Amino acid sequence: MIKVGLTFDLKVDYLHLGYTNDEVAEFDAPETIDALDHAITSLGFEVTRIGNIFSLVDFLNSGNRCDLVFNICEGVYGIAREAQVPCLLDAYRIPYVFSEPDVLNLTLDKGLIKLFLKQAGIPTAEFNVISQLTDLQNIDIPFPLFVKPIAEGTSKGIDGFSLVNNQMQLGKSVNYLLTTYHQPVLVESFLSGREFTVGITGSSEDTKAIGTMEILLNEHAPHPFYSCSVKKDWEKYASYKIADDTVALKCAEIAVDIWKRIKGKDAGRIDFRLDASGNPNFIEVNPLAGLNPTYSDLPILARLSGISYNQLISEIMNSALKRSGIKNE
């Protein structure tokens, strides 16, 4: 039987260490780990819950090994934090699910991935990266603008202050983000159109889009974009539907192209928003997409596309096994 290690960052573990709710917003709840454990076990694998990177170090130092690691660790510190567990596993020559360190580094840096894809001809909003307040004088993008931390996930640092309409609001919001998140700030043109996320499974030539989901905000939403506060109360403010019109299919086509270009592995999500002319613009890649079966976007998208949670995990595992050369008996 193939032995699968499960690595993850559990919210409660870090809250007990004094981290704030915002600092652990990307981390997982126990029910997510339970669902993954159950799904992987039901597919015929032997699962060992390892835990976070510190537990993984102890696991490896004790001489323990497994055939494959299902890694969903977001990491604790630094712009390279998502790559820390994969780097460690690479050093021990243990294969793992999801993308490699270079992909995780590239995609977490929102400015770097936008620059990379823009040079490849992928449409994305005009942007600047602000490392200090004096950099604001270099911005020549018309208002309205949208601001967010350059290397956060789960919409951390995206809320009502993110949409700015004048220089005073811009300075105030950028200063708040610089001092709160201690990292550069991405300033880009605000895209006022529809918002989509495309679910991806597979690697290389096996890459496919499993569906394009439109995110619909109702009249009670506090602002016209998918923010951290909206995500926390998604049942109150948002609804989701599979879109298959021309622009949604275009988003799926671009997403598959992006996934192949960056050499993404096994599964992920790629987000788009339309500009005022109705053209899809790339927002970001999520190579470690959330996997809570109830409220994470990728499982919701899969469910709406007729793919059960266990089927989604099976596709992910099969992709990882195939490219790792592990034969599943």
N, C-alpha and C positions, 0 to 999 in steps of 0.2 A: 504494500500500500504506500502511495506517495505521501510523504510527510510535508505538511504545509505549515510554516510559521506565520503568525498573524501579528504584524507590528502596527501600532496605533498610538495616538496621543489622546488620552481620556481627560475630558474637561475636569472632572472632579479631582483627579490626582493633582492638577496644577492649582486649582482653587484652594486646596488644602495647604499648598506651599505659599499662598499669599498673592497669587496672580489675580488680576481683575477679570470680570466677565468679558470685557472687551478684548483683553489680551488672549483669552482662550476661546474666542468666538469661532475660530476655525476648527477647534478640536471636537472630538466625537463624544456622543452620549453612550451610556452602556447598552441601550437598545440597538444601536448601530452595530456594535461589536457582536452582540448576541445574534443579530440577523445574519451577519457575515459568517460567523462560526457555523450557524445552522445550515446556511446555504452551501457552504464549501463542504461540510461534513456530509450533507445529503447527496452530494455529487460523488461520494466515494473516497474522499481524502481524509487523512488523519490530521486534525488541526491542533496546533499548540499555540496558545495565546502567549505571546512574548511581551508585548507592551511597547513602551517608548524606547528611544535610542539608548537611554541609560540601562534599561532592562536588557536590551539587545546586546550591549557591551558585556554585561554580566553573563548572559546566555552563552555568548561565543567564548568568553574567557574561561568558562567552566567546561569547555570542550564539547558543548552541544552543537548539533548541526541539524539541518532539515534540507529537503530536496528543493524546496521553492519557498519564497517568502511573499505573502500577500501584504504589500506595504501600503498603508494609508497615512503614514506619519507626515504631518505638516511641518514639524520642526519648531523649535522654540525661539531661536535668535539668529538674526542676520539674513541678508538677501539670498544667501545660499542655503537657507535652512531646509528647504524641501529636498535638497540633494544629499543631505548628510547621511541618512540611512542607506540610500542606494550606493553611495561611495564606500561606506563601510562594508556592505555586502559584496561589492565588487572586489574589495581587498581580500575577502575570504572566498571569492569565486563561488558565491551562492547566488543563483538566479532569482529574480524577483518579478512580480507583476508590476506593470505600468512603466512609465518612461525612465530613461537613463538620466544621470546627473546633468549633462549639458543641456538637455531639453528642459528640465525642471528649473535650472538657473535662467535660461533664456526667457521662458514664459512667465516666470514670477516677476521679472523686471518689465513692467508694462511699457516703459519707454523703449527698451532694447528690442522687444518683440515687435512693436509697432514700426520701428526703424527698419528692422530686418524684412518684415513683410511689405512695407511701403516700397523698399528697393526692389522687391520681387514683383511689384505691380499690383499688389493687393490693396484695394481701397480702404483707407482708414482716415479718421478725422485729423485735421492739422493739429499739431501739438508742440509744446515746449516742455522741457524738464527743468524744474526750478529747485536748485540746491540751497539757495539763500535768497532773502527778500530782494537784494539788489538785482537778482536775475530777472525780476519782473519788468524791468525797463527794456528788456530784449523781446518782449512779447508784442507781436504785431498781428495777432489773430482777432478778428472782430468779435464783439460780444453778441449773444451770450456765450459764456464759457463754462466748462465743467472741470472741476478739480477733484483729485483723489490721491491718496498715497501711491507711490510708484510700485510698492511690493507688498501688497496685502491681498487677502482673499476674503470670501464670504461677505463682500461689500463692506468690510471694515473701512472706516474713514469716508464712507459715502452716505451723506444724509442731506437735510435741507440746505445746509451751507454750501453744498457742492455746486449748485447752479448759481452762477454769479452774473450780474447784469451791468456792473460798472467797476471802475478801478478801485473804489473804496471797499466794495464787497470782496473783490479779488484779493486785495492785500490782507484783509481780515481773515479770510478763509485759508489762504496759503500759510499765513503765520500760525494759525491754529494747528494745521496739519503738520507743519515742520516741527513745532514744539511738542506736539502730542505723540507723533509716530517716529520722530528722529530719523527721517529718511527723506529723500527728495520727493517732490510733488509733481504729478503729471497735470498739466494744464492743456486742455484741448477744446476744440469747437464743440458746442453742445449739439447733439444730434436729436432732432425733435420728432422723428418718426417712430414707426412700430419697432418693437424689440423682440428678437428671436434668440433661441439657443438651439444649437444643432448637436445631437448626440452622436458620438463616433465610437465604433468598435473596430478592433483589428489593428494590424500593423502592415506597413509597406503596401504591397499590392492587394492585401486582404482588407485594406481599409474600406469601411462603408459608413454611410450616414444612416442611422436607424430611425431618424425622424427629425423634423424641425418643429420646435414648440414655440408658440407665440405667448408672450407674457402680457396679460391684459390687466391693467390697473383700473379699479372702479372709481367712482366719483368721491369716495371717502378717503382715497389715498392721500397722504399729506403732501406729496409732490409727484411730478409726472415722470418718475424714473424708479427703477428697482433698487431701492436703497436698503441699508442695513435695518432700519426700523420697519420698512415694509416687509422684508423677509422674515423678521421676527413674528409679525402678525399677518402672515401671508393669507391665512384663511379669511381674514377680515378685509384685506385690501386687494388681493390679487386672485386671478383665475388663469388657467392654462388650457391651451387647445393645440392640437396638431394642425399645422398649416401646410397646405399643399398647393397654394397658388404659385404663380410664376416667380414672385420675389422670394418666397420661402424655398422653392426648389433651387433658386440661384444661390441662396445662402448655403444650402446643403452642398452644392457643387463647389463653392469656394472653400467650405470647411474641409472637405475631403482633400482638396489641393493643399491647403495649409497643413493638415495633419501629415501628409506625405512629405512636404517640404521640410518640416521641422523634425521628421523621423519620430513622430509620436508612437507610443506603444500601447496596445491592448484596449484602451478605452479613454474617453475624455469628453469634454464639452467645449464648443467654440461659440462665443457670443457675438451677435451682430445687432446693429441698430440702423434704421434708415435715416438718411438725411432729409432735408426739406424737399428735395426733388424725388424722393422715394427710392434712392439707390442704397443698397446694402453697404454698410461700413463695418469693418472688423473692429471689435472692442477688445476681446482678450481670449486667450486659450486657457482652459482648465484641465491640465493633464492629470491632476489628482482630484477629480470631481467627487463631491460628497456622495455617500452611498447609504444614507439613511433611507429605509424602504418607504417611509411615509412622506417626508417633507423635502428630501434632496431632489434637485432638478433632474438629474440624469435618471433615477428610478421613476420619477413622475413621468418624464418623457417616454421612457420605455413602456410603462404601464399603459399610457394613452395610445401607444403604437401597437399594443397587443402583445408585449413582451413581458413575461412575469419577472419578478425579482430573481428567482432562481435561474431562469433562462439568461438573464443579463449577466449574472455572476458566472454561469457556465461559459458564455461567450468570452468573457474576460479571461477565465482560466485556460480555455482551449487555445486562445491566442498566445498567452504566455508560455504554455507548454510547448506549442509548436515551434516558436522562435528560439526556445531554450534547448530544443532537442530532447525533451523529456517525453518518453512514451507512456501514455496513460493506459494501463492494462484494464 
